[in-house]
Every structure is written in structure tokens, then in C-alpha cells.
């Protein structure tokens, strides 16, 4: 048995689980497919106040605490490719892609200025741009920059048509001679899958003016504007002129509990920024379910139920018209910003992760898990648990609660003697079953000979 727990995904759920594991005296190995940790909440994890009340008063994992915790190992740019063994003795194969930038990087930005490749910054919801060598935001974990080798003009280790970043790097931190991939084998007692979710782009809203007018944005873009540090300093501004909007309309086409939660959270944040004229339009038939009623109670904003939405964008703002399904009348109004709430879907590579672990996906494409004692989420594979949005969309509070429960369940797979005794080295490997059996047989034969 081992003292380590493997956690796949370094979003709010994965990092919460890692801290729970660490606080119990065990080791947490966190595998993240992106070059930095934090997921959708990477920006607010820089300081305690940045996330506001969205965590329901719970303490959010912060970069400083994570970086200073020797019991948490972060493996970024990496994926879990295979898992074998049993509870208490798993062997996890993890493939890590090279960053091509070492920890000697001092973030001086000289490489950024000379890199000729420009890409939308997905960590800012496409509101800003980055280079092929970049840091996603001001403060990150790890701190070193990273090269997006799929977009870089170079093809390591042989083809180097562009060497500009390396030529200006006084820190000698850029090395294109690194191996493209490194394969690790970790021996762990339990596994937590916290892969998060993916937010769809706004391409499907082209008929509502998205992409044709800068003040028509998606809910993901709005959220990034409201986060600090962020593109606009944590305050909502109109992309067209960087002025504060007076009126905002939030449009939702799926009144699911999670969809209404997102709209309610954003509406409250807008009101807290003194934007008094905040309206909500749900493109669906009126309903009086608990989620809709809770939305109106928590925000104080009446939900408009409508259909046949039409949008006309002009120099002074956005004009909308729709059929009010309650009054059966045509409604026309003007807003300075229009927010189109995009759907959330499973991550693109979730099917690959499920296959590598040996569990199934639900009909909606998420990991299948069954509740244990109403809290921890165990998959069909004993010793493997699911937390957060891996099994479906969830809010921050529920994701963190599931993560703590999953961590407790994973810790139960470990040998308590290892946790209470002298800690093992971080990379110590539990001997394979055949080797362990041979050692036991050798010991038994020795005892027999003594008799």
C-alpha cells in the first residue's frame, strides 16, 4: 500500500481534494492537462477575496498555499493514460508534455515581444491575445511561462525556423531540445477524477449578433470581465468603449438549475457593481419550479419568459425584441450590453480519460458515479472516485463539498500506518504484486529453514 492519492484535474474540486489529502498527512499527486492549475477559477485563486461569496464561505485553495505545500505535487501539461491495480495499490501511467521553459524563467516578457505567433487567450475567454510562448495571466502556478508547441513555428527537436525567444532569453530558460513527452509511473492508493467541465463558445449565437457587435458577449466572457485580476480589472466594461454599462440583459435558453444558478450568480455580481438595470430573459415557457423561484428570491430580479428573440445592434447599444409568453405581448427594449449564456459540456478528452480508467460515460457524456452515504462519489472501479463537474455541472459549493468527501473516501484506501509513521519519499514506488509475492515466499522459506 502507499501513502499517495492521485487526483486528475486541478480545478476547484481537484485542488480542494488535494488540500484535504495533504491535511490528513498523505501525499497528493495532481495531474492537470493544462499548463497551469486553477481551471475556470485560476484568476480568483491568487487572493482570498477575489472569489467573493461564490464559495459560500468556504476557503478556496490559493496559489501561495499550494506552492508552499510539500505534500502536494503538481504535474501540469499532463494526462492520465493508464490505470492498473486495485484499491490501495494502483499504478497510474501519466504522460507529461514538455513546457520547453524551465523554472529559471523570471517572467521578463522579452520572449513575448519577439514571438511572431498571435493567438486568442483562452484563459481570458478570448477577450485578450497571447503569443505561442506565453503566461495565461499575471499570476499563475507554475510561474514559468510555457510554449504552445502546437502553434509554435518550431518543431522540436530538429526543425527550428524561429529561435527568437531563445535568443533574447537572458535566463537561458528556453530549451527546445527537451523530450516532447515524459512518462511517469505513480504508485497510489486511491484515485479522484475531477476533470471539470467545458464551456461552449458563442459561435452558435451568430444569428443574435454575437461576433458582429463587441457589446454582445457570452456568459464566459462576462465572468472573466468580473474577475480580478482580469482584462478589465474585475469590473464589467463595454468592450466597444471600455465604459461601465448602465443596463445589461442576460439571456438564457436552458432554464436548468445549473443554468439559473450561473445567471443568478452573474446578476448578483452585476448588482454589486452598481449596475441597477439588470434584466433576465429565459427563452422557454414559463415555469414555477424551485430553481426559477429560488432565482427570483435570491436576486430580486423578475424572470422574463420569452420567445422569438430578435437583436439589432447599433452604435448606442443593443435593441432587443421578444414575445413575452406571460402577457402574450411584443416587448422592445434597449441595453448597453447583451449577455448570451452558453451551455456547459463535458471536456473534449473525457472519453479518453474514462477509457484509461475503465469506467463508463453517462448518456450526457459525463462520468458515471454513484453516491456513497450521500457524499463521496465512487465509480464502477473500486478505489476510484469522482468529484465536482466530472459527473455533471455543479456550482462551486457543491463541487468543493464533493471534493472533500471524495478525498476522505480515497484516504480510506491508504494504509494508516504509513500516514502516522515516517513519510515515504514522494516518488517511492510500491513493489509490484509479483515482486511482493516473491519477497513473502522468500521470507517464509527462510523461516522454514530455521526450524
C-alpha positions in Angstrom: 0.0 0.0 0.0 1.1 3.6 -0.5 0.6 7.0 1.2 -0.4 8.8 -2.1 -3.6 9.8 -3.8 -3.8 10.6 -7.5 -6.1 13.5 -8.4 -6.9 14.1 -12.1 -7.8 17.7 -12.7 -6.6 20.9 -11.0 -9.7 23.0 -10.9 -11.5 24.0 -7.7 -12.6 20.4 -7.0 -9.2 18.8 -7.6 -7.2 21.3 -5.6 -9.7 21.2 -2.7 -9.3 17.4 -2.7 -5.5 17.8 -2.8 -5.5 20.1 0.3 -7.8 17.6 2.1 -5.5 14.8 1.4 -2.5 16.8 2.5 -4.1 17.9 5.7 -4.6 14.2 6.6 -0.9 13.5 6.3 -0.9 11.9 2.9 0.7 12.8 -0.5 -1.5 14.3 -3.3 -0.3 14.0 -6.9 -2.4 16.3 -9.0 -2.4 15.8 -12.8 -3.6 18.7 -15.0 -3.8 18.7 -18.8 -3.4 22.5 -19.0 -0.1 24.3 -18.4 -1.4 25.9 -15.2 -3.7 24.9 -12.3 -6.9 26.5 -11.2 -9.2 25.7 -14.1 -12.1 28.2 -14.6 -11.1 29.8 -11.3 -7.4 30.3 -11.9 -7.6 34.1 -11.6 -9.5 34.2 -8.3 -7.1 31.8 -6.7 -4.5 34.5 -6.3 -6.1 36.1 -3.2 -8.8 35.1 -0.7 -11.2 38.0 -1.5 -11.2 37.5 -5.3 -13.9 34.8 -5.5 -16.4 36.8 -3.4 -19.2 34.9 -1.9 -19.4 32.3 -4.7 -17.7 29.7 -2.4 -20.4 30.0 0.3 -17.8 31.0 2.9 -15.5 28.0 2.3 -11.8 28.6 2.0 -10.7 28.4 -1.6 -7.3 26.8 -2.4 -4.8 29.7 -3.1 -1.7 29.5 -5.2 0.6 30.6 -2.3 -0.7 27.8 -0.1 -0.5 25.2 -2.8 3.1 26.2 -3.8 4.2 26.0 -0.2 2.8 22.6 0.5 5.4 19.9 0.0 2.8 17.2 0.3 1.1 18.3 -3.0 2.9 17.6 -6.3 1.5 19.3 -9.4 2.1 17.7 -12.8 0.8 20.1 -15.5 0.6 19.7 -19.2 -0.1 16.0 -18.4 -2.8 13.3 -18.8 -3.5 10.0 -17.2 -3.1 7.4 -19.9 -3.5 4.1 -17.9 -4.5 2.8 -14.5 -3.9 -0.7 -13.2 -4.1 -2.4 -9.9 -6.6 -2.3 -7.0 -7.6 -0.1 -4.1 -4.6 0.6 -2.0 -2.2 -0.3 -4.8 -2.8 1.4 -8.1 -0.2 2.1 -10.8 -1.0 5.2 -12.7 0.8 6.0 -16.0 0.9 9.7 -16.7 2.2 11.4 -19.8 3.6 14.9 -19.4 4.2 17.2 -22.3 7.3 19.5 -22.2 6.8 23.2 -21.4 10.1 24.0 -23.2 10.6 26.7 -20.5 12.3 25.8 -17.2 11.9 27.1 -13.7 14.7 29.5 -14.4 12.2 31.8 -16.1 11.9 35.2 -14.5 8.8 36.3 -16.5 10.7 39.2 -18.0 8.4 39.2 -21.1 11.3 39.6 -23.6 10.2 36.5 -25.4 6.6 37.7 -25.6 7.7 40.8 -27.6 9.6 38.9 -30.2 7.3 35.9 -30.8 5.5 36.3 -34.1 2.6 33.9 -33.4 -0.6 35.5 -32.0 -3.5 33.5 -30.6 -6.7 34.3 -28.7 -6.0 33.8 -25.0 -8.4 31.0 -24.0 -7.7 31.7 -20.3 -9.3 35.2 -20.8 -12.3 33.7 -22.7 -10.7 35.0 -25.9 -11.0 38.7 -24.8 -7.2 39.1 -25.0 -4.5 37.7 -27.1 -1.3 35.7 -26.3 1.8 34.5 -28.1 3.0 31.0 -28.8 5.2 31.5 -25.8 3.1 32.9 -23.0 1.8 33.1 -19.5 -2.0 32.7 -19.4 -2.4 35.5 -16.8 -0.4 37.7 -14.4 -0.1 35.2 -11.6 0.0 31.5 -12.3 1.0 28.2 -10.8 3.5 27.1 -12.0 5.1 30.5 -12.5 7.3 29.6 -15.5 6.0 30.6 -19.0 5.1 27.8 -21.4 5.4 27.3 -25.2 2.3 26.1 -27.0 4.3 23.8 -29.3 1.2 23.1 -31.5 1.2 26.8 -32.5 4.9 27.5 -32.3 6.8 27.7 -35.6 9.4 25.3 -34.3 9.1 21.5 -34.4 11.4 20.2 -31.8 13.9 18.6 -31.6 15.0 19.0 -35.2 13.2 21.8 -37.1 13.9 25.3 -35.8 12.9 28.0 -38.3 12.4 30.5 -35.5 14.7 30.9 -32.5 13.8 34.5 -31.5 12.5 33.7 -28.0 15.6 31.8 -27.1 17.9 34.5 -28.5 16.5 37.2 -26.2 16.2 35.0 -23.1 18.9 36.2 -20.6 17.8 33.5 -18.1 18.7 30.6 -20.5 15.2 29.2 -19.6 14.1 28.2 -23.1 15.2 24.7 -24.3 13.8 23.2 -27.5 15.9 20.2 -27.0 13.7 18.8 -24.3 11.9 15.5 -24.9 8.4 16.1 -26.2 6.9 13.8 -23.7 7.9 12.2 -20.4 6.1 9.2 -19.0 5.7 8.8 -15.2 4.5 5.9 -13.2 3.0 6.7 -9.8 2.0 4.2 -7.2 -1.1 5.4 -5.4 -3.7 4.0 -3.1 -6.7 5.9 -4.3 -7.8 8.0 -7.4 -10.0 11.0 -7.6 -11.3 12.2 -11.0 -12.1 15.9 -11.1 -11.8 16.8 -14.8 -14.2 19.7 -14.6 -16.4 20.9 -17.5 -16.1 22.8 -20.7 -17.9 26.0 -21.7 -19.2 26.1 -25.3 -18.2 29.1 -27.5 -20.6 31.7 -28.7 -20.4 30.6 -32.3 -24.0 29.2 -32.2 -25.3 32.7 -31.4 -24.3 34.3 -34.7 -28.0 34.9 -35.5 -28.3 37.0 -32.3 -25.4 39.3 -33.3 -22.5 37.6 -31.5 -19.3 38.3 -33.3 -20.9 41.3 -35.1 -21.0 43.7 -32.2 -18.5 43.9 -29.3 -21.1 44.5 -26.6 -22.8 41.2 -27.3 -20.8 38.8 -25.2 -21.1 35.3 -23.8 -21.6 34.4 -20.1 -18.0 33.1 -20.0 -16.7 36.5 -21.3 -18.8 38.4 -18.8 -17.5 36.2 -15.9 -13.9 36.9 -17.0 -14.6 40.7 -17.0 -15.9 40.4 -13.5 -12.9 38.6 -12.1 -9.8 40.2 -10.7 -7.1 40.2 -11.8 -8.6 40.3 -15.3 -8.8 42.1 -18.6 -10.8 45.0 -17.1 -9.5 44.9 -13.5 -12.5 42.9 -12.2 -15.1 45.5 -13.3 -17.6 45.0 -16.1 -16.9 47.3 -19.0 -18.3 47.5 -22.5 -15.8 46.0 -25.0 -16.8 48.7 -27.5 -15.6 51.7 -25.5 -14.4 50.3 -22.1 -17.1 52.3 -20.3 -19.2 50.9 -17.5 -22.6 49.8 -18.8 -25.9 51.2 -17.4 -28.1 48.3 -18.5 -27.4 44.6 -19.1 -29.7 41.9 -20.4 -28.8 38.2 -19.5 -30.3 35.7 -22.0 -30.7 32.0 -21.1 -32.1 29.3 -23.3 -31.9 26.4 -20.9 -33.6 27.0 -17.5 -31.9 24.1 -15.9 -31.0 24.5 -12.2 -27.3 25.0 -13.1 -28.1 27.5 -15.9 -30.3 29.5 -13.5 -27.5 29.3 -10.9 -25.0 30.8 -13.3 -27.4 33.6 -14.3 -28.3 34.3 -10.7 -24.6 34.5 -9.7 -23.7 36.8 -12.5 -26.8 39.0 -11.9 -25.8 39.4 -8.2 -22.3 40.3 -9.2 -23.6 42.9 -11.6 -25.8 44.5 -9.0 -22.8 44.6 -6.6 -21.0 46.7 -9.2 -23.9 49.2 -9.0 -25.4 48.3 -12.4 -29.0 48.8 -11.3 -30.7 47.9 -14.6 -30.1 44.1 -14.8 -32.7 42.1 -16.7 -33.0 38.4 -17.3 -34.8 36.7 -20.3 -35.3 32.9 -20.4 -36.2 31.6 -23.9 -38.6 29.0 -22.6 -42.2 28.5 -21.5 -42.9 29.9 -18.0 -42.3 27.6 -15.1 -42.7 27.8 -11.4 -40.2 25.1 -10.4 -38.0 25.5 -7.4 -34.9 26.7 -9.4 -36.8 29.5 -11.0 -38.5 30.6 -7.8 -35.1 30.5 -5.9 -33.6 32.6 -8.7 -36.1 35.4 -8.2 -35.9 35.2 -4.4 -32.0 35.4 -4.3 -31.6 38.1 -6.9 -34.8 40.1 -6.6 -34.9 40.2 -10.4 -38.1 39.0 -12.1 -37.5 36.4 -14.8 -39.0 37.2 -18.2 -40.1 34.2 -20.2 -40.0 34.9 -23.9 -39.6 33.5 -27.5 -38.7 34.8 -30.9 -35.8 37.0 -29.7 -34.5 39.4 -32.3 -31.4 41.6 -31.8 -30.4 44.8 -33.6 -27.1 46.2 -32.7 -26.3 49.9 -33.2 -23.8 52.5 -32.2 -25.6 53.3 -28.9 -26.2 49.8 -27.7 -28.3 46.7 -28.5 -32.0 46.8 -29.2 -33.9 43.6 -28.5 -37.4 42.5 -29.1 -39.2 39.3 -28.0 -42.6 37.8 -27.4 -43.5 37.8 -23.6 -45.0 34.4 -23.1 -46.8 35.6 -19.9 -48.5 38.7 -21.3 -48.6 37.5 -24.9 -47.2 40.9 -26.0 -44.3 42.0 -28.0 -41.6 43.6 -25.9 -38.9 46.0 -27.2 -36.1 47.4 -25.1 -32.5 48.8 -25.4 -29.5 47.6 -23.4 -25.9 48.6 -23.4 -24.7 45.0 -23.1 -26.3 41.7 -24.1 -25.0 38.5 -22.4 -25.8 35.2 -24.1 -25.5 32.3 -21.6 -23.6 29.5 -23.2 -24.1 25.8 -22.4 -21.6 23.7 -20.5 -20.5 20.3 -21.8 -18.1 17.5 -20.8 -14.4 18.2 -21.6 -13.3 17.0 -25.1 -10.9 14.4 -23.7 -13.3 13.0 -21.0 -14.0 9.8 -23.1 -10.2 9.2 -23.3 -9.9 9.6 -19.6 -12.8 7.2 -18.9 -11.3 4.6 -21.2 -7.9 4.8 -19.5 -9.5 4.2 -16.1 -12.1 1.7 -17.3 -15.3 3.4 -16.4 -18.3 4.4 -18.5 -19.8 7.7 -19.5 -23.4 8.6 -19.0 -25.8 9.4 -21.8 -24.9 13.1 -21.4 -21.2 12.3 -21.7 -20.2 12.7 -18.1 -18.5 10.2 -15.8 -20.9 7.7 -14.2 -20.7 7.7 -10.4 -23.0 6.5 -7.6 -23.3 8.4 -4.3 -21.9 6.7 -1.2 -23.5 7.8 2.0 -24.9 10.8 0.2 -21.5 12.3 -0.2 -18.5 10.7 -1.8 -18.8 9.6 -5.4 -17.4 6.2 -6.2 -17.2 5.0 -9.8 -17.7 1.4 -11.0 -13.9 0.9 -10.4 -13.3 0.3 -6.7 -11.0 2.9 -5.2 -11.7 5.5 -8.0 -13.9 8.4 -7.0 -15.5 11.3 -9.0 -15.7 14.9 -7.7 -17.0 18.1 -9.0 -18.3 18.6 -12.5 -16.8 15.3 -13.7 -20.2 13.7 -13.2 -22.2 16.8 -14.4 -22.5 20.6 -14.0 -22.3 21.8 -10.3 -21.8 25.0 -8.5 -18.7 25.9 -6.6 -20.0 25.0 -3.1 -21.2 21.6 -4.2 -18.0 20.9 -6.2 -15.9 21.6 -3.1 -18.1 19.5 -0.9 -17.9 16.6 -3.2 -14.1 17.0 -3.4 -13.7 16.8 0.4 -15.9 13.8 0.5 -14.0 12.1 -2.3 -10.7 12.9 -0.6 -11.9 11.2 2.6 -13.0 8.2 0.6 -9.7 7.9 -1.2 -7.8 8.3 2.1 -9.7 5.3 3.4 -7.9 3.2 0.8 -4.4 4.1 2.2 -2.5 2.3 4.9 -3.0 4.4 8.1 0.4 3.1 9.4 2.1 5.0 6.6 0.2 8.2 7.4 1.1 8.1 11.1 4.7 6.9 10.7 7.7 8.2 8.8 6.6 9.6 5.4 7.8 7.8 2.3 9.7 9.7 -0.4 7.4 11.5 -2.9 8.3 9.2 -5.8 8.7 6.0 -3.8 7.2 3.0 -5.6 5.3 0.2 -4.0 6.7 -3.1 -5.3 4.6 -4.8 -7.9 2.4 -7.7 -6.8 4.8 -10.4 -8.3 7.8 -8.9 -6.5 5.9 -8.6 -3.2 4.8 -12.2 -3.5 8.4 -13.3 -4.1 9.6 -11.4 -1.1 6.9 -13.1 1.1 7.8 -16.5 -0.2 11.5 -15.9 0.4 10.7 -14.9 4.0 8.5 -18.0 4.5 11.2 -20.3 3.2 13.8 -18.7 5.5 11.5 -19.3 8.5 11.0 -22.9 7.5 14.8 -23.4 7.2 15.3 -22.0 10.7 13.0 -24.7 12.0 
